[in-house]
Amino acid sequence: MKKWSIALLLLITVLATAGCASKDTTKTVTADGKTDYKGLTLTLGVQGTGGLFAKAREEKWYEQAFEKLGVTVKWAEFQSGPPMTEAMASNKLDFAGLGNMPIIAAQAAGIPFEIISQVLDGKRNTAIIVPAKSTLKDIKDLKGKKVAVAKGSNAYNLLTRSLHDAGVEASDVQIIQLQPNDAQPAFDSGQVDAWATWDPFITINTLTGKGKVLYEGEALGVLAPSFNIVRKEIADKYPELVSTYLSVYEKSLQWEKNNHTEVTKKYAADYKIPVPIVEGMLQRSTSINIPVTPEITAELQKTADFQSSIGTIRKKIDVSKIVNNTFINEALKSSTK
């Protein structure tokens, strides 16, 4: 399998889209002292159609909050994080929620963005799963096997780091690049021997009896925290809008925490799965919305250093330079008033 570079692909995207026109926006202050961003459209990215954002989209919480400021909201759906950062590189996406590996690759590629809050702790939301009847018992058993993974994702970082720690060369494993929509049928039909993935796919496959966990991230010492990020131009020009975004995210999070029965029924309908599986998902991956701590920044740096050492990204980076807790601190302060 030929070596590839996420950083190179993203850099090509940046160069190909350089010079994109900025949004035609007029920022004014109204008679009552409020700021009006007439003409500004913000594109919010989500992975899939269910989960935390589904309720907010149905209730139009983001639209209502931003329309008061003269801002129009658009939504864009993605299967995983790497396509999100590619869209952000071409100014086609302003906000996104995604994992640490796509963020690291994007920073290495020079895509301008900032991390504005942490949304998952990353302990159990990535895993390597195998079919229920599989005889594989250890990471070393993956040698010579076909393993599905979305390259550039948190799960890819889990797979490559766990192979390295087990003394297995990545070239000795048949790594098959598949997004979740293609990985699931490949896993179901036995076309792959294992699947490095994230939730809800871990819980769906384990609780339905289709698969079992070979190893979770926490057990392997590989955390996979997820974050909200914003395009740098938006953060620089419209900082108050970034805080607004996080305030609405916090509103959605509080709805999820305070309405358990409604949440489980809704998520079951969204994902077309039984309620008990939703219960398992919520236990495995509990949503948060907090500042990025020094400890999490250090974990991000560990991932960046490892991926640099194996050539996935082409240069060393300092992840602390893209962490900005200003907006989440402001949003959380406002939500308590």
N, C-alpha and C positions, 0 to 999 in steps of 0.2 A: 504494500500500500504506500502510495507516494506521500511524502510529508507535505503538510499544508500549514498555512499560517492564517489564523483569524485576523491578526493585526494587518497583514497585507491586504486581505479582502476588504477590510473596513477602510484602510487607507485609500484604496482604489475608489471606493465609494465617495470618500471625502473629496478627492481630487476631481472626480467626474462631476460632482455637484457643486464645486466651488463657485461662488459668485451668484448663488441663488438670491433672488430679490427678497428683501426683508418685508415684513408685513406693513401695509399702509395704515398706520395708526395715528390717531390724534388724541393725545392725552390732555384733558382739560379738567379744571376744577369748577364744579357747578356752584350755583348761588348758595346752596345749603352746606357747602364745604366738602362735598363728596367728589371723588375723582371719577371721571368718565373716560373710558378707553374706547372711544368710538372707532369702529372699523377693525378691532383686533379679534382674531379668531384663534382659539387655543385648541390643539388636538391632543386628546388624552388617550394613551395607549393602554390596552388591557390584554391579558392572556386568556383567551376563551370568553364565553358569554355568561358563565355562572360565577358563583362566589360573591365576595364582598361588594364588588362593583355593580353587580346585577341589580341589587336593591336600589342603590343610588341612581342608577340609570332609569329604572322604572319610575322612581319618585321625582326624577329630574332635580336632584339636590345640587348637582354641580351647575346645571343650567340656571337654576334659580339664583344661586349665589353669584355667578359671574354676570348674568344678565343685568343685575342691579348696577353693575359697573360698566355696562355697555359692551361686554365681551360675549362673543358667540362661542359655543362649545361644540366640537366635533369629536367623534369616537373612532378609534382604529383598533382592530382586533388582530392579535398575533398568536402563533402557537408557542413561541419561546422567546427568550431574551435577545439573542443575536440579531434577528430581524428588526427588533425595536431600536437598537443602537444604530443600525444602518439607516433606518428612517430618520432618526434624530440627526444623523450626519448630514442628511440632505434637507434639513429644516422642515421635514414633513411630520415631525412628532415633537411635542413640547414637554409632556410629562409621561413617565412610565414607571411601572413597578416590576422589578426583575431581580435576578440573583447576582451573586458576586462575580462569577466568572465572565459573563457578558460585560459587566461593568469594567473589569480589569482589562479585557481585550479592547474595549472602546477607548479607555484612557491611553493605552499603549499606542493606539492608532491615531491619537491626537484629536479625537472627537470632543468638542467642548460641552461639558455638562457638569452638574454638581449632584452629589448625594445629599438628599434633604431630610431623610428619616429612615429608620430601620423598621421593617414590617414583619419579619420572621426571624426567630432566633437561630435557625439553621441547624438545630441539633438532630432532628429526625425527619426532615422534609426531603432528604435525598437518600436513595438506597440502590443497591444492586439486587434485583429480584430474579428468581429463576422459576421455571414451571414447577407446579406442585409436586410432580413425581421425579423431579431432577435429582440426580445423585451427587451433584456438585456440593461441596461442603466448605470450601475455602477459596480465598482469592487466587491462590496458586493453581486451583483447578480450572481457572479460566484460560490457561495456556492452551492455545490451539482451538479455542471455542469462538463461536460467533456471538458478539455482544452488541446489541443495539444501543445507540446513544445519540442524542442531539449534540453534535460537536459545537463547542463554544458555550455550552450550558453549564449550570452548577453540577449536573450529573456527570458531565465530561471531566470536570475537575476531580470529582469524587473517584471516578474510574481510574484516571491516570495517576493520581496520587496514591491510591490504594495499591495499584499494580507496582508502582515504584517501591513502596514500603514493603511489599511482599517479595521483592527481588525478581519480579517478572517484567521483561521488556514489553513495552506496548506493541512492538512489531511482532511479538509472538502471539498476539491476540488478534482475531479477525474483528476489528472494530467497524461496525456497520453504521453509517450515518443515516439516521432516521428521525424525523420529527414524530411526536406522539401519535398523530393520526395514522401514520404508517407503521410505527413501532408496535402498536397494540395488535393489529391483525397478524403481524409477523410473529409476535410472541404467542398469540393464540394458536397459530398453525404450526408452531415448532420450527419455523424457519430460522430462529435465533435461539441460542442456548441460554442467554441471559439478557437483561435489560437494565441499564443504568438510567434511572429516571427520578421523578419527584412526585409529590402529591398533587392532585388526587389519585394518580395512577398507582402509587404504592398501595394505598388503602383499598382502592377498587379491586385490584388483582388479588390481594391477600385475603380480604374478607369474603370475596366471592369464591375462593378456593381455586382460582386459576393459577396462583403463584404463591411463593413464599420468599421471605427476605433472606438473602445470603448474608448481607451486612448492611447496616445503616451507617450514615455518616458519623454520628456520634461515637459509635463503637470503633470506627476506624480512625478516630481523631481528626476527622475532616468536617469542619462546620461549613454550612452552606447558607449563611444569612441572606435575606433578601431586603431590598431597599426601594424607596421612592427616589427617582432622579428627575432633574429638570434640565432642559437645554440652557446652556450658559447665557445666551442672549436674553432669554426671558428672566432669568435670575438677576441679571445686571440691570435691565431696563425696568422691570416691573416686579420688584421684590414683594410688594404687598399682595400681588396675585399668587405668588408662590405660597405665602402664608394662608391665603384663602383656600387654595387647593388642599393643603394639609388640614385645615379646619373642617372641610367637608369630609375628608377621609376619616378624621376623628369622629365626626358625626356618624358615619357609616359603621365604624368600629364599635361605637357605643350601642348602636342598634343591634349589632351582632351579639354583643355581650349581654344585653338586657332582654332579649326576646328569643330565648333558646328554642322553644317549641316552634315558633314561626320560622326561625332560621333553618332548623333541620328539615322542616317540610319544604321550604322554598328551595334549599340547596338540593334536596332529593329530586325535586321536579326539574331544576335547572340542569343537573347532571344526568337525570334519568336513571337514578340508582336508589336502592332502598334507604330508608332513614337510618338504620343501624350503621351503614357504611359512612354516612355523613357524620354520625357520632364519632366514628373512628378517625375520620379526617380532621375533625375539630380538635381531637385529643392529640393527634400527631403534629399538627401544624396550627398553632394558636396565633391569630393575628395580633400584631402590636403596632404601635406608632410612636416611636421614642427616638431621642437623640442617639447618634452613633457614639458609643463609648470608646475609650482608648483601647480596651481589650478587643473589641470587634475590629477596630482599625488595624490592630496588630495581626489579627487573623486574616484580614484582607491582604495585608502585606505579605504574610506567609504564602498565601495562594499565588500572589503576583510573582514573588521570588521563585517559587517552584515552576510556574508556567514559563517564566523567562529561562530558567535553567534547562528546560527540555525543548525550548525553541517554539513553543506555541505562540508566545508573543516575542517580538524581536528586540525589545529593549527593556531595561529595568525602569520601574516607575516608583514614585512615592505617592501612595494612595491617600495619604493625609492631605494632600493638596486639593483633592476633590471633595472632601468632607466639609459640609457647611451646616452646622446645627442652628444657625440663626433663625431660620424659618420655622423649624419645628418648635423651638423654644417659644417663639412668638405665638404660634398657633395654639400650643397647649396652654399658654398663659391666657389667651383670649377665651379659650373654651371653659375656663374655670370661673370667669367673671359672671 
